[in-house]
């Protein structure tokens, strides 16, 4: 997404915000990858926990989401510029609905399947589970945007 500092400079990139976003989402990915070994209950939790990882994650808990919201809020304010709210919303829908739909159809079903296997709520292959991948709403059903809530 192009982020501008003013409506007159709509094509000017804000490298500082871009890099903060890259760092924040990189940490978010690492954070979620470590959740299985944190010792905290999660979708899939290993019986083995890593103490130093849990402490690093505890440190990240204080500022990872506020950082993402600050960067996103700044990006929204700058992207809004002189546009009307309606054109801004139309642009956001055009940019975000396709990635959200793709994620919900391609990325999330394997996550829900693995969680169902882990919790003993399903036995069988992914292909056997796939017909029920889009039945009901999570957590009782299987349709979810899971960690793509931020796009929604």
Secondary structure, DSSP 8 states (H G I E B T S, - for coil): ----SSGGGTT---HHHHHHHHHHHHHHHHHHHHGGGSSS--SS--SS--HHHHHHHHHHHTTHHHHHHHHHHHHHHHHHTTS-HHHHHHHHHHHHHHHHHHIIIIIHHHHHHHHHHHTTS--S-HHHHHTTTTSSBTTTSSB--GGGTTT-
